[in-house]
Amino acid sequence: MADVKRNYDASTRRERAQQRRRDVVVAAQELFEADGFQATTISAVARRAGVSAESIYKGFGTKAALAKAVFDFVIAGDDEPVPIAERPEALALQQEPDVRRKLQLYVVGLVERQQRSARVQILIRDGRHGDETLRETWQTLLDERLVGMTMFGRHLLETGDLRPGITLEEVADVLWTYISVELYELLVLLRGWSAERYGDHVAAAITTAICRPSV
């Protein structure tokens, strides 16, 4: 019984710690989006989340690291410890045999992720000009995106249905460019395109750029 109680207590502590971390990330997201990165203080985040500023520094280290945690949260849609590549949507994409359908499925997920994360991405991107601590965070986002698109590009190449002679580097670069927050910002946030129109455009553009011409 003692072991059961210890396991229960440990599980309860983990759940409470995860909830506190989630509260901090959500509070930071709300304040970042409302007031901007520079104007948002750790103390303000702590007050909104109902925790101490010291606990935030201990858990995240810096405000820039907290911004990265906010990005990770919004891009995934939750804080479950399951990589995006291992989630049902990604597994369904991997199992789809048709390369054009793969791209359509990917873009459906992309649209949802952009809707959740675009403002945070823009905040980090633009904030790096006024705050040196965000420069590394933004570069990390770019690097992670390229790694992800290289992995996806390799998967697409393995179908044998991409344009003859196209290299993995070119596929990754095309994907990396078309899924950028800048394109979403221009077309959806600034030009008022619907999410559906944006998604159709991205899917068509990528398909044209990397796939064999339709017969």
C-alpha positions as semicolon CSV with decimal commas, in nm:
position;residue;x (nm);y (nm);z (nm)
1;M;0,000;0,000;0,000
2;A;0,288;0,236;0,073
3;D;0,422;0,190;-0,281
4;V;0,077;0,260;-0,424
5;K;0,050;0,577;-0,217
6;R;0,397;0,694;-0,323
7;N;0,315;0,632;-0,689
8;Y;-0,014;0,817;-0,650
9;D;0,151;1,111;-0,479
10;A;0,424;1,127;-0,745
11;S;0,164;1,116;-1,023
12;T;-0,038;1,391;-0,854
13;R;0,271;1,610;-0,818
14;R;0,355;1,562;-1,187
15;E;0,002;1,653;-1,292
16;R;0,007;1,966;-1,075
17;A;0,347;2,067;-1,209
18;Q;0,226;2,016;-1,567
19;Q;-0,084;2,223;-1,496
20;R;0,123;2,505;-1,344
21;R;0,352;2,501;-1,646
22;R;0,049;2,510;-1,879
23;D;-0,095;2,804;-1,682
24;V;0,231;2,995;-1,720
25;V;0,253;2,930;-2,094
26;V;-0,108;3,032;-2,154
27;A;-0,065;3,347;-1,944
28;A;0,251;3,435;-2,137
29;Q;0,078;3,381;-2,470
30;E;-0,210;3,608;-2,372
31;L;0,021;3,886;-2,250
32;F;0,267;3,856;-2,537
33;E;-0,013;3,883;-2,793
34;A;-0,185;4,169;-2,606
35;D;0,114;4,380;-2,500
36;G;0,413;4,256;-2,700
37;F;0,726;4,077;-2,590
38;Q;0,922;4,371;-2,453
39;A;0,633;4,517;-2,253
40;T;0,547;4,183;-2,094
41;T;0,736;4,114;-1,774
42;I;0,791;3,783;-1,601
43;S;0,623;3,934;-1,295
44;A;0,310;4,007;-1,500
45;V;0,305;3,653;-1,634
46;A;0,348;3,519;-1,281
47;R;0,057;3,726;-1,149
48;R;-0,174;3,609;-1,427
49;A;-0,071;3,246;-1,386
50;G;-0,092;3,256;-1,007
51;V;0,268;3,151;-0,949
52;S;0,589;3,319;-0,838
53;A;0,827;3,490;-1,077
54;E;1,107;3,283;-0,925
55;S;0,931;2,960;-1,025
56;I;0,906;3,083;-1,386
57;Y;1,277;3,162;-1,400
58;K;1,350;2,821;-1,248
59;G;1,122;2,641;-1,493
60;F;1,204;2,829;-1,814
61;G;1,524;3,022;-1,753
62;T;1,463;3,334;-1,964
63;K;1,175;3,526;-2,115
64;A;1,296;3,424;-2,461
65;A;1,285;3,058;-2,356
66;L;0,932;3,119;-2,232
67;A;0,842;3,259;-2,575
68;K;0,978;2,941;-2,734
69;A;0,765;2,735;-2,495
70;V;0,461;2,937;-2,602
71;F;0,542;2,863;-2,966
72;D;0,581;2,492;-2,897
73;F;0,246;2,493;-2,719
74;V;0,051;2,673;-2,991
75;I;0,211;2,486;-3,281
76;A;0,111;2,152;-3,127
77;G;-0,221;2,271;-2,990
78;D;-0,148;2,119;-2,649
79;D;0,137;2,032;-2,416
80;E;0,118;1,655;-2,442
81;P;0,466;1,496;-2,465
82;V;0,397;1,347;-2,808
83;P;0,599;1,476;-3,107
84;I;0,390;1,605;-3,399
85;A;0,552;1,340;-3,622
86;E;0,408;1,066;-3,401
87;R;0,051;1,198;-3,385
88;P;-0,243;1,038;-3,570
89;E;-0,252;1,308;-3,838
90;A;0,115;1,256;-3,923
91;L;0,079;0,879;-3,923
92;A;-0,218;0,903;-4,160
93;L;-0,011;1,124;-4,390
94;Q;0,274;0,872;-4,393
95;Q;0,036;0,589;-4,482
96;E;-0,132;0,779;-4,769
97;P;0,001;0,629;-5,097
98;D;-0,070;0,925;-5,329
99;V;0,188;1,204;-5,311
100;R;-0,058;1,479;-5,407
101;R;-0,297;1,364;-5,141
102;K;-0,009;1,359;-4,894
103;L;0,055;1,725;-4,965
104;Q;-0,313;1,811;-4,932
105;L;-0,330;1,636;-4,595
106;Y;-0,016;1,812;-4,481
107;V;-0,152;2,152;-4,578
108;V;-0,477;2,091;-4,389
109;G;-0,269;2,051;-4,075
110;L;-0,049;2,344;-4,171
111;V;-0,347;2,578;-4,194
112;E;-0,459;2,480;-3,845
113;R;-0,109;2,529;-3,705
114;Q;-0,070;2,868;-3,873
115;Q;-0,401;2,985;-3,732
116;R;-0,285;2,893;-3,383
117;S;0,076;3,005;-3,406
118;A;0,115;3,285;-3,661
119;R;0,089;3,573;-3,418
120;V;0,342;3,415;-3,182
121;Q;0,582;3,348;-3,470
122;I;0,552;3,708;-3,588
123;L;0,602;3,836;-3,234
124;I;0,926;3,640;-3,203
125;R;1,042;3,730;-3,555
126;D;0,981;4,103;-3,517
127;G;1,082;4,115;-3,152
128;R;1,434;4,000;-3,234
129;H;1,509;4,346;-3,379
130;G;1,455;4,508;-3,041
131;D;1,561;4,229;-2,811
132;E;1,880;4,032;-2,868
133;T;1,752;3,739;-2,663
134;L;1,494;3,661;-2,930
135;R;1,746;3,634;-3,215
136;E;1,850;3,284;-3,114
137;T;1,488;3,185;-3,054
138;W;1,386;3,293;-3,404
139;Q;1,683;3,115;-3,558
140;T;1,587;2,802;-3,367
141;L;1,237;2,820;-3,517
142;L;1,383;2,851;-3,867
143;D;1,626;2,565;-3,809
144;E;1,358;2,337;-3,666
145;R;1,133;2,410;-3,962
146;L;1,409;2,318;-4,205
147;V;1,482;1,994;-4,021
148;G;1,115;1,904;-4,032
149;M;1,082;1,985;-4,400
150;T;1,396;1,788;-4,481
151;M;1,244;1,484;-4,311
152;F;0,914;1,536;-4,492
153;G;1,094;1,597;-4,821
154;R;1,285;1,271;-4,785
155;H;0,954;1,090;-4,729
156;L;0,806;1,252;-5,041
157;L;1,110;1,160;-5,251
158;E;1,071;0,798;-5,147
159;T;0,732;0,787;-5,322
160;G;0,908;0,820;-5,660
161;D;0,644;1,066;-5,774
162;L;0,837;1,390;-5,751
163;R;0,977;1,581;-6,047
164;P;1,269;1,395;-6,214
165;G;1,607;1,525;-6,103
166;I;1,478;1,720;-5,806
167;T;1,708;1,699;-5,504
168;L;1,624;1,662;-5,138
169;E;1,771;2,006;-5,074
170;E;1,539;2,166;-5,330
171;V;1,233;1,983;-5,199
172;A;1,315;2,090;-4,843
173;D;1,374;2,451;-4,951
174;V;1,044;2,466;-5,142
175;L;0,852;2,325;-4,846
176;W;1,039;2,547;-4,598
177;T;0,951;2,855;-4,802
178;Y;0,585;2,786;-4,873
179;I;0,498;2,699;-4,514
180;S;0,664;3,014;-4,379
181;V;0,462;3,242;-4,155
182;E;0,545;3,528;-4,394
183;L;0,322;3,384;-4,667
184;Y;0,037;3,333;-4,420
185;E;0,090;3,686;-4,289
186;L;0,078;3,840;-4,637
187;L;-0,220;3,651;-4,772
188;V;-0,438;3,589;-4,467
189;L;-0,354;3,857;-4,212
190;L;-0,282;4,143;-4,452
191;R;-0,478;4,061;-4,770
192;G;-0,772;3,899;-4,598
193;W;-0,766;3,561;-4,772
194;S;-0,969;3,290;-4,605
195;A;-0,782;3,002;-4,444
196;E;-0,931;2,770;-4,706
197;R;-0,811;2,983;-4,997
198;Y;-0,466;3,010;-4,843
199;G;-0,449;2,633;-4,797
200;D;-0,560;2,565;-5,154
201;H;-0,297;2,805;-5,285
202;V;-0,014;2,653;-5,080
203;A;-0,107;2,297;-5,173
204;A;-0,129;2,383;-5,544
205;A;0,197;2,580;-5,541
206;I;0,396;2,306;-5,368
207;T;0,246;2,035;-5,588
208;T;0,335;2,226;-5,903
209;A;0,687;2,298;-5,780
210;I;0,794;1,948;-5,678
211;C;0,563;1,683;-5,828
212;R;0,570;1,514;-6,166
213;P;0,333;1,687;-6,411
214;S;-0,010;1,527;-6,423
215;V;-0,064;1,310;-6,727
